[in-house]
């Protein structure tokens, strides 16, 4: 069975990115299906990478540790992420602002 192992997003100018203490950050207001980010799936490790464009390496990336629904729009998700230093190339196909890296379990 396949699962999402990584999520890449276009996030220009660090829109709705908030630095937190102890190497964490929040990034918000994403449309991601909750079935991809259940606690069981987060325990296996899902990374999140922010890019200015699909052609550029990520400028901020890390492992999703938690998430909450946006109070502004319950269909959107705000992620809490433990930052990592290694920049990432864009993964995933599609014409939109998101790309998913899928792995077989």
C-alpha positions, -999 to +999 in steps of 0.1 A: +000+000+000+013+035-009+016+064+015+027+100+014+063+102+026+068+139+017+049+170+007+064+198-013+046+232-016+051+265-033+052+291-005+064+325-018+079+350+006+074+327+036+037+334+036+021+322+068+054+307+080+060+312+117+093+303+135+088+286+168+112+278+197+136+247+197+140+244+159+103+242+150+082+262+126+045+264+115+033+266+080-003+271+074-034+271+053-027+241+031-052+218+015-040+183+024-064+153+027-065+143+064-062+106+054-026+113+044-016+128+077-032+105+104-012+100+136-002+065+125+012+079+092+030+108+109+047+083+132+063+068+101+077+102+092+064+126+066+086+155+056+073+189+044+094+212+022+087+249+012+099+262-021+097+296-039+094+278-072+094+241-083+128+247-099+145+259-067+157+239-037+135+242-007+143+271+016+127+255+047+120+218+054+115+193+082+094+165+096+057+170+103+051+165+140+016+177+144-012+196+126-044+215+133-073+228+113-072+264+104-097+285+124-101+307+093-110+278+070-116+243+085-107+227+051-071+239+055-043+226+076-016+243+097+015+220+102+040+221+131+073+209+117+107+201+132+132+219+109+160+201+091+189+218+074+192+198+042+175+216+013+155+194-011+147+192-048+110+194-058+093+159-058+059+151-072+040+158-104+011+181-112+005+216-122-005+230-088+012+243-057+017+209-041+037+178-049+036+145-030+064+119-027+047+084-025+064+053-010+052+017-009+050+003+026 
